[in-house]
Amino acid sequence: MDFSYGGTSSGSGDEQKASNSRKGKHYHRHTTYQIQQLEGFFKECPHPDDNQRRQLSRDLGLEPKQIKFWFQNKRTQTKAQSERADNSTLRLENEKIQCENLAIREAIKNVICPACGGPPFGEEERKLNLQKLKMENSQLKQEYERLSHIISNYLGKPVGHIQSLSRSTDLQSEGFTGQGMLGGPSVDLDFGNSSNSFMQYSLNGIEEMEKSVMIETAVGAMGELLRLLRVNEPVWVKSSADGRYILHRDSYNKLFPKLNHFTNSTARIESSKDSGVVAMSAIHLVDMFLDSNKWGDLFPTTVTKARTIEVIDTRMLGEQAGALQLMYEQMHILSPLVSPREFYFLRYCREVEPGMWVMVDVSYDWSRDDCHDSSLRSWRLPSGCIIQDKSNGCSEVTWVEHVEVDDKSKTHRLYRDLVFGSLAYGAKRWIITLQRMTERLAYSSAETSPPSHEFAGVIDMPEGRRSVMDLSHRMVKNFWAMLNMSSKLDFPHWSEMNNSGVSVSVRQSNGPGQPSGMIVSAASSLWLPLSCETLFNFFQDEKTRSQWDVLSDGNPVHEIAHIACGTHPGNCISIIQPFAPNDSNMLVLQESCIDPLGSLIVYAPIDFPAIKSAINGEDSTNIPILPSGFIISSDGCCPDKRTGGASTSSTRNTRSGGSLLTVAFQILVCTLSHSKQMDMDSVTTVNTLVSSTVQKIKAALDCSGVDP
């Protein structure tokens, strides 16, 4: 609607019309600008609250009631258009079915023998048809068994049959309060009319049947997660060692009995819960959670790959039930010595109360995907978070992470305490990363002038700050994706040469934002008897950079620009100028951040014209960048339980705890020709670079006696 009442109204019926006539009330059209703004806001929020309507009235120069009437009319108009479209679709489908019915009748007439009324086929044709039916029946049985196996894994008990959703009348008469059709756990949860809506939805064929299984799994997982989020003792117990919350297995199994996904003795279950306040509203968080690209950007140091496989039809869940989609995710952190985790999972997100959203993730067997690697054994039990809006535009997030894994043989002894203690992939890491990244996004989108401690005269436009921050964010993501490297190189003598504990990989790069050519990556991880903060300060200090940075060639460096990414002074982006006499046109872009779980320093050489274009606010998407850097984390254990580190002469440092450091470098093989000898030379070069850098760091920190 592009018009609304010019003023408020009172009275009713004929009296109202007469009153309006006497007062000269009339309709008037809104301006094109007002309509555009209202239409744009309607797409984002068709039901604005009082505050939003008052804000729109101030922005557009309209009365609040005009805004209210416009949205009411718009919703009515949209509903009518949707109903007309549905009617047209149903009419076309009805006509199609009628045509098919006529065609089938004609076909039946042709296959009946006119003389005897029997089938005209001979014995051989009848046998072929019978064999075809048997094969189709066998395929249907296999699909049925596969779906039954999926449900059995979730419910923890065998499933005899899958009931047809067309029998919704019987189910509605029994009531539905969160218990699944196939006997899932019952929870006291009000889903409104959404459950009845998806019960009534007609399903045809195997694909729709599998969607019903997905819905069944997601709804059951939502009920389980809500109970885990709203109860404490005896389901959650506080660890006496570090104060973390973990699930009490016996209490959990009594509430949610289910079979273990892995049966071998090396499998284990990780559980954790944590909460915190993040600088983003609930609705914006939900939007980022449901977009696989935004999801990867929100957790760049945890999620290395993410994609949405299929969005499940929301009609099967009802109008108010939220969103359900099948997704893929690869997670990797800290070091090549830590095994990555892959999940095919259902993500179900819905608003359970005004301003309160719940997102649940639960693994789903999607073995048809060619990219699925069955050797990476990880299975996500109902996990996720509850998001509660705060009055200041922030949100309180409570996160539960609950997985079953079998990765003992793939995780190096240096990181086993950290991984097995649920610190590597646990709820605390999700919460802390979310807090840091939402704070970074707030700093990136700020229109105000940079803080006083930022260098003036280099980056003085908000567009320039955002462009440089986007470039740096892409640098960090590329660095983290590089860590999941393979050490299986096609070089005969590499296994004999590589006795330094360095992981190396070679890949061909021709994608956007990366240099073209062969890229050699190498990384090494070691334990050092120093705190995470001590190591972070060492790598951030301009005065000590020449002791380890090969780009500076032993010369001092100077920070010429500085962008804050958070309240902590260590969370920042820097543009560094090495005082190298041979390459005055080369600068270094660096991002560093620190949080309670550790820190990182990622940097990359970049030429002056490229960084200048970013500073001027131009698009930095296609600027090639090849990052290297350091990742620092706690070792996850007490000093007396530490493994992988040799004793040193410094008793004070040994008693104060230790840290795990990963050093990772990349170099570009700039050659048009490709030969194994040239690749081998490059591998040897980057391996030597990493090994020598590690020795320089240990010498500068007086840790030369510590084994890698």
KOLTI-713804 format. One line per 4 residues: their letters; for each residue x, y, z of C-alpha. Coordinates in steps of 0.1 Angstrom, whole numbers, plus 5000, padded with zeros to 4 digits. Example, Ala and Ser with C-alpha at 12.3 -4.5 7.8 and 13.67 -1.06 7.14 Angstrom:
% residues 2
AS	5123:4955:5078  5137:4989:5071
***
This chain:
% residues 708
MDFS	5000:5000:5000  5013:5035:4991  4988:5055:5011  4974:5057:5046
YGGT	4950:5078:5067  4960:5114:5071  4950:5115:5108  4937:5095:5137
SSGS	4901:5083:5137  4875:5079:5165  4839:5067:5166  4824:5039:5145
GDEQ	4800:5032:5116  4780:5060:5100  4789:5085:5127  4826:5079:5120
KASN	4821:5085:5082  4801:5117:5089  4827:5129:5113  4855:5123:5088
SRKG	4834:5141:5061  4828:5171:5083  4865:5174:5093  4876:5171:5057
KHYH	4897:5139:5062  4911:5125:5030  4936:5100:5017  4970:5111:5005
RHTT	4999:5092:4989  5032:5087:5005  5063:5099:4987  5085:5076:4967
YQIQ	5112:5078:4993  5089:5070:5021  5075:5039:5003  5111:5027:4995
QLEG	5121:5030:5032  5089:5013:5044  5093:4985:5018  5129:4979:5028
FFKE	5121:4978:5065  5091:4955:5058  5115:4929:5042  5136:4928:5073
CPHP	5108:4931:5100  5072:4929:5090  5060:4933:5126  5078:4964:5140
DDNQ	5074:4971:5177  5064:5005:5192  5100:5018:5193  5107:5009:5157
RRQL	5075:5025:5146  5083:5057:5164  5118:5057:5149  5103:5053:5114
SRDL	5079:5081:5120  5107:5104:5130  5128:5093:5100  5100:5096:5074
GLEP	5080:5124:5088  5048:5103:5093  5026:5097:5123  5031:5065:5143
KQIK	4996:5054:5135  5002:5060:5098  5032:5037:5101  5011:5011:5120
FWFQ	4983:5012:5094  5008:5009:5065  5023:4978:5080  4988:4963:5087
NKRT	4977:4970:5051  5010:4957:5037  5007:4924:5057  4972:4920:5045
QTKA	4982:4927:5009  5011:4902:5011  4989:4875:5026  4964:4880:4999
QSER	4990:4878:4972  5004:4847:4987  4970:4831:4988  4963:4840:4952
ADNS	4997:4825:4942  4989:4793:4962  4955:4791:4946  4970:4794:4911
TLRL	4996:4768:4919  4970:4744:4932  4947:4750:4902  4976:4742:4878
ENEK	4984:4711:4898  4948:4700:4897  4946:4704:4860  4979:4685:4856
IQCE	4965:4656:4877  4933:4656:4857  4953:4653:4825  4974:4625:4840
NLAI	4943:4607:4851  4929:4608:4816  4961:4596:4802  4962:4567:4827
REAI	4927:4557:4818  4936:4556:4781  4967:4536:4789  4946:4511:4809
KNVI	4923:4507:4779  4953:4499:4757  4968:4472:4779  4936:4452:4785
CPAC	4930:4425:4759  4896:4433:4741  4888:4396:4737  4893:4383:4772
GGPP	4899:4414:4794  4932:4400:4805  4968:4413:4801  4981:4412:4765
FGEE	5016:4404:4776  5032:4370:4771  5048:4350:4798  5083:4364:4791
ERKL	5071:4400:4794  5052:4393:4826  5084:4378:4841  5104:4409:4832
NLQK	5078:4432:4847  5078:4410:4879  5116:4411:4881  5115:4449:4877
LKME	5090:4453:4905  5111:4430:4928  5142:4452:4921  5123:4484:4930
NSQL	5109:4467:4961  5145:4458:4971  5157:4493:4967  5128:4507:4987
KQEY	5136:4482:5015  5173:4493:5015  5162:4529:5018  5138:4520:5045
ERLS	5165:4502:5065  5189:4532:5061  5163:4557:5074  5155:4533:5103
HIIS	5192:4531:5111  5194:4569:5112  5165:4572:5136  5178:4543:5158
NYLG	5211:4562:5162  5193:4592:5174  5166:4576:5196  5188:4549:5210
KPVG	5164:4521:5203  5153:4501:5172  5125:4515:5151  5100:4490:5137
HIQS	5084:4512:5112  5080:4548:5100  5044:4561:5104  5029:4581:5075
LSRS	5025:4618:5083  4991:4616:5066  4977:4600:5098  4978:4634:5114
TDLQ	4942:4631:5128  4951:4603:5151  4982:4620:5163  4964:4653:5169
SEGF	4938:4636:5190  4966:4623:5212  4983:4657:5215  5019:4667:5206
TGQG	5041:4684:5232  5075:4678:5217  5075:4640:5216  5083:4627:5182
MLGG	5061:4603:5162  5088:4577:5165  5091:4578:5203  5117:4605:5210
PSVD	5121:4621:5244  5091:4640:5257  5096:4675:5268  5073:4702:5282
LDFG	5076:4726:5253  5049:4746:5236  5054:4746:5198  5021:4763:5191
NSSN	5005:4750:5160  5037:4743:5142  5039:4706:5150  5003:4700:5137
SFMQ	5012:4719:5106  5041:4696:5097  5021:4666:5107  4994:4675:5081
YSLN	5019:4681:5054  5015:4654:5027  5047:4635:5019  5053:4616:4987
GIEE	5083:4595:4978  5116:4587:4995  5130:4623:4995  5100:4637:5014
MEKS	5102:4607:5038  5138:4616:5045  5127:4652:5052  5103:4639:5077
VMIE	5131:4620:5094  5152:4652:5095  5123:4671:5111  5118:4643:5136
TAVG	5155:4644:5145  5157:4682:5147  5126:4686:5169  5138:4659:5193
AMGE	5172:4676:5194  5156:4709:5202  5137:4694:5231  5169:4678:5245
LLRL	5190:4710:5242  5163:4731:5259  5164:4707:5289  5202:4708:5290
LRVN	5202:4746:5289  5176:4750:5316  5188:4725:5342  5220:4723:5363
EPVW	5224:4697:5389  5226:4667:5386  5229:4668:5348  5258:4694:5349
VKSS	5286:4691:5374  5314:4716:5380  5349:4703:5375  5370:4708:5406
ADGR	5402:4712:5385  5393:4742:5364  5357:4751:5372  5342:4740:5339
YILH	5308:4725:5336  5306:4690:5322  5277:4665:5318  5272:4638:5345
RDSY	5270:4608:5323  5247:4586:5344  5222:4614:5349  5223:4623:5312
NKLF	5218:4587:5301  5188:4583:5324  5172:4614:5308  5182:4607:5272
PKLN	5190:4570:5266  5206:4564:5233  5232:4541:5216  5268:4552:5212
HFTN	5276:4562:5176  5311:4546:5178  5316:4512:5194  5354:4509:5196
STAR	5372:4514:5229  5391:4545:5218  5360:4566:5213  5351:4592:5240
IESS	5324:4618:5247  5332:4655:5252  5307:4678:5269  5309:4714:5280
KDSG	5288:4744:5288  5296:4781:5290  5279:4815:5287  5288:4851:5281
VVAM	5275:4885:5268  5283:4894:5232  5280:4927:5214  5253:4918:5189
SAIH	5215:4915:5190  5199:4881:5190  5182:4886:5156  5215:4895:5139
LVDM	5233:4865:5155  5206:4842:5142  5210:4857:5107  5247:4850:5108
FLDS	5242:4815:5122  5218:4805:5093  5242:4818:5066  5271:4794:5061
NKWG	5294:4822:5047  5286:4845:5077  5290:4815:5100  5325:4809:5087
DLFP	5334:4846:5090  5321:4847:5126  5344:4819:5137  5374:4822:5114
TTVT	5398:4805:5138  5375:4775:5143  5354:4769:5112  5376:4764:5081
KART	5348:4752:5058  5311:4756:5059  5282:4753:5034  5245:4748:5034
IEVI	5235:4716:5016  5197:4720:5017  5172:4743:5033  5143:4721:5045
DTRM	5108:4733:5034  5095:4755:5062  5059:4745:5054  5067:4712:5070
LGEQ	5074:4730:5103  5046:4755:5103  5047:4793:5099  5062:4802:5133
AGAL	5086:4773:5136  5118:4790:5125  5143:4776:5101  5158:4741:5095
QLMY	5186:4733:5072  5212:4706:5065  5248:4719:5067  5284:4708:5064
EQMH	5312:4721:5086  5349:4714:5090  5366:4726:5121  5403:4729:5127
ILSP	5424:4748:5153  5459:4756:5167  5482:4732:5148  5485:4705:5121
LVSP	5491:4682:5151  5454:4685:5160  5431:4665:5139  5403:4684:5122
REFY	5366:4675:5127  5339:4672:5101  5302:4672:5106  5271:4668:5085
FLRY	5244:4682:5107  5209:4696:5110  5206:4732:5122  5172:4741:5137
CREV	5167:4777:5149  5135:4791:5163  5122:4819:5186  5109:4801:5217
EPGM	5100:4834:5235  5099:4870:5224  5136:4881:5222  5149:4845:5229
WVMV	5162:4823:5202  5174:4787:5204  5198:4771:5178  5204:4734:5179
DVSY	5229:4714:5158  5227:4676:5156  5247:4653:5133  5229:4636:5104
DWSR	5241:4607:5083  5246:4622:5049  5270:4596:5034  5259:4603:4998
DDCH	5282:4633:4997  5313:4625:4977  5334:4648:5000  5325:4628:5031
DSSL	5356:4614:5048  5345:4585:5070  5380:4583:5086  5373:4616:5105
RSWR	5352:4601:5132  5332:4628:5150  5295:4629:5157  5276:4658:5172
LPSG	5250:4651:5198  5223:4678:5204  5244:4709:5209  5239:4746:5203
CIIQ	5230:4778:5222  5202:4799:5236  5204:4836:5227  5186:4862:5250
DKSN	5183:4898:5238  5195:4925:5262  5183:4961:5263  5216:4976:5252
GCSE	5217:4958:5218  5238:4930:5232  5228:4894:5238  5235:4868:5265
VTWV	5245:4835:5249  5247:4801:5267  5264:4774:5247  5264:4736:5250
EHVE	5288:4715:5230  5283:4677:5231  5302:4654:5207  5313:4618:5204
VDDK	5348:4615:5188  5374:4589:5180  5405:4609:5172  5431:4596:5197
SKTH	5454:4582:5171  5452:4614:5151  5460:4639:5179  5496:4645:5188
RLYR	5507:4640:5224  5515:4677:5228  5478:4686:5223  5460:4656:5239
DLVF	5455:4673:5273  5441:4703:5256  5418:4684:5232  5407:4657:5256
GSLA	5399:4683:5282  5372:4698:5259  5392:4731:5258  5401:4728:5221
YGAK	5367:4724:5206  5345:4731:5237  5318:4756:5245  5342:4781:5260
RWII	5361:4785:5227  5328:4791:5209  5317:4818:5234  5351:4835:5236
TLQR	5355:4836:5198  5320:4849:5195  5327:4877:5220  5359:4887:5203
MTER	5345:4886:5167  5313:4906:5175  5334:4932:5192  5356:4933:5161
LAYS	5326:4937:5139  5314:4966:5161  5347:4983:5157  5347:4977:5119
SAET	5312:4991:5114  5318:5022:5136  5313:5055:5118  5331:5075:5145
SPPS	5367:5087:5142  5394:5062:5152  5405:5061:5189  5431:5085:5201
HEFA	5458:5059:5202  5455:5051:5165  5480:5067:5142  5466:5098:5125
GVID	5473:5108:5089  5476:5072:5075  5441:5058:5078  5417:5087:5083
MPEG	5385:5075:5066  5360:5049:5079  5359:5033:5045  5396:5029:5046
RRSV	5395:5013:5081  5368:4989:5070  5387:4979:5038  5419:4972:5057
MDLS	5400:4953:5084  5383:4932:5057  5417:4924:5041  5432:4915:5074
HRMV	5402:4892:5082  5407:4874:5049  5444:4870:5058  5435:4854:5091
KNFW	5410:4830:5075  5435:4819:5048  5461:4813:5075  5438:4791:5095
AMLN	5427:4771:5065  5464:4765:5057  5469:4747:5090  5450:4716:5079
MSSK	5479:4704:5058  5489:4670:5046  5525:4657:5052  5522:4630:5025
LDFP	5544:4646:4998  5554:4629:4966  5591:4633:4971  5612:4601:4976
HWSE	5638:4615:5000  5615:4638:5021  5607:4612:5048  5644:4606:5053
MNNS	5652:4644:5055  5623:4655:5077  5634:4647:5112  5627:4682:5126
GVSV	5590:4677:5133  5580:4701:5106  5547:4695:5087  5549:4705:5050
SVRQ	5524:4706:5022  5525:4718:4986  5494:4731:4967  5486:4749:4935
SNGP	5469:4783:4940  5449:4801:4914  5419:4813:4933  5410:4850:4940
GQPS	5428:4868:4967  5459:4845:4966  5491:4846:4946  5491:4823:4915
GMIV	5516:4795:4915  5528:4767:4937  5526:4775:4974  5547:4756:5000
SAAS	5534:4757:5036  5553:4745:5066  5544:4745:5103  5560:4733:5136
SLWL	5545:4731:5171  5564:4730:5204  5560:4735:5241  5577:4764:5258
PLSC	5579:4770:5296  5564:4805:5293  5529:4820:5297  5508:4828:5267
ETLF	5509:4865:5275  5547:4865:5277  5550:4849:5242  5524:4873:5228
NFFQ	5542:4904:5241  5574:4891:5227  5560:4887:5191  5542:4920:5193
DEKT	5572:4940:5204  5588:4961:5176  5621:4960:5194  5624:4922:5194
RSQW	5609:4916:5159  5643:4916:5143  5653:4886:5164  5629:4863:5145
DVLS	5614:4880:5115  5631:4870:5082  5612:4899:5064  5631:4925:5084
DGNP	5664:4909:5076  5677:4917:5111  5668:4954:5107  5644:4974:5131
VHEI	5608:4979:5121  5584:5007:5125  5546:5006:5129  5531:5033:5106
AHIA	5494:5026:5111  5473:5010:5139  5436:4999:5139  5420:4988:5172
CGTH	5398:4957:5169  5386:4955:5205  5390:4970:5239  5421:4950:5247
PGNC	5452:4968:5233  5465:4935:5219  5436:4931:5196  5447:4953:5167
ISII	5457:4955:5130  5491:4971:5122  5508:4982:5091  5546:4977:5096
QPFA	5574:4991:5076  5607:4971:5078  5638:4993:5074  5651:4969:5048
PNDS	5675:4986:5024  5667:4963:4995  5629:4966:4994  5616:5000:5005
NMLV	5583:4993:4986  5574:4964:5008  5552:4967:5039  5538:4941:5064
LQES	5501:4938:5073  5496:4922:5107  5467:4913:5129  5470:4901:5165
CIDP	5445:4892:5191  5445:4877:5226  5418:4861:5247  5417:4838:5278
LGSL	5424:4807:5257  5454:4820:5239  5465:4844:5211  5476:4847:5175
IVYA	5498:4869:5154  5493:4866:5116  5511:4888:5091  5519:4889:5054
PIDF	5541:4910:5031  5522:4934:5009  5533:4960:4984  5527:4997:4989
PAIK	5502:5003:4960  5480:4974:4972  5478:4986:5008  5473:5022:4996
SAIN	5442:5012:4976  5428:4995:5007  5436:5026:5029  5417:5047:5003
GEDS	5386:5026:5009  5388:5006:4976  5376:4970:4975  5404:4947:4989
TNIP	5389:4914:4978  5413:4907:4950  5445:4919:4967  5467:4888:4968
ILPS	5480:4879:5003  5500:4850:5016  5500:4849:5054  5524:4834:5080
GFII	5522:4836:5117  5521:4822:5152  5494:4806:5173  5498:4805:5211
SSDG	5476:4784:5235  5478:4770:5269  5490:4734:5272  5458:4723:5289
CCPD	5474:4706:5319  5491:4712:5352  5529:4715:5352  5533:4681:5369
KRTG	5512:4664:5342  5528:4681:5312  5541:4660:5284  5562:4668:5254
GAST	5585:4693:5270  5619:4687:5284  5631:4702:5316  5651:4734:5316
SSTR	5675:4751:5339  5648:4777:5348  5629:4762:5377  5608:4794:5380
NTRS	5595:4792:5344  5587:4754:5347  5566:4759:5378  5547:4789:5363
GGSL	5531:4768:5335  5537:4765:5298  5523:4772:5264  5520:4756:5231
LTVA	5534:4775:5201  5528:4769:5164  5550:4785:5139  5537:4785:5103
FQIL	5552:4799:5071  5542:4800:5034  5563:4808:5004  5553:4812:4967
VCTL	5573:4792:4941  5574:4818:4914  5581:4798:4883  5563:4791:4850
SHSK	5578:4757:4847  5570:4729:4871  5595:4703:4882  5598:4680:4912
QMDM	5633:4692:4917  5622:4728:4920  5594:4717:4944  5618:4698:4965
DSVT	5642:4728:4967  5612:4750:4978  5602:4724:5004  5637:4723:5017
TVNT	5638:4761:5019  5606:4766:5038  5615:4736:5061  5648:4753:5069
LVSS	5631:4786:5074  5607:4772:5100  5634:4753:5118  5657:4782:5120
TVQK	5630:4806:5132  5621:4782:5160  5657:4781:5171  5659:4819:5170
IKAA	5627:4822:5191  5640:4797:5217  5674:4815:5219  5657:4849:5223
LDCS	5635:4836:5250  5663:4816:5268  5645:4783:5261  5672:4766:5240
GVDP	5672:4735:5261  5635:4728:5255  5627:4700:5230  5602:4708:5202
***
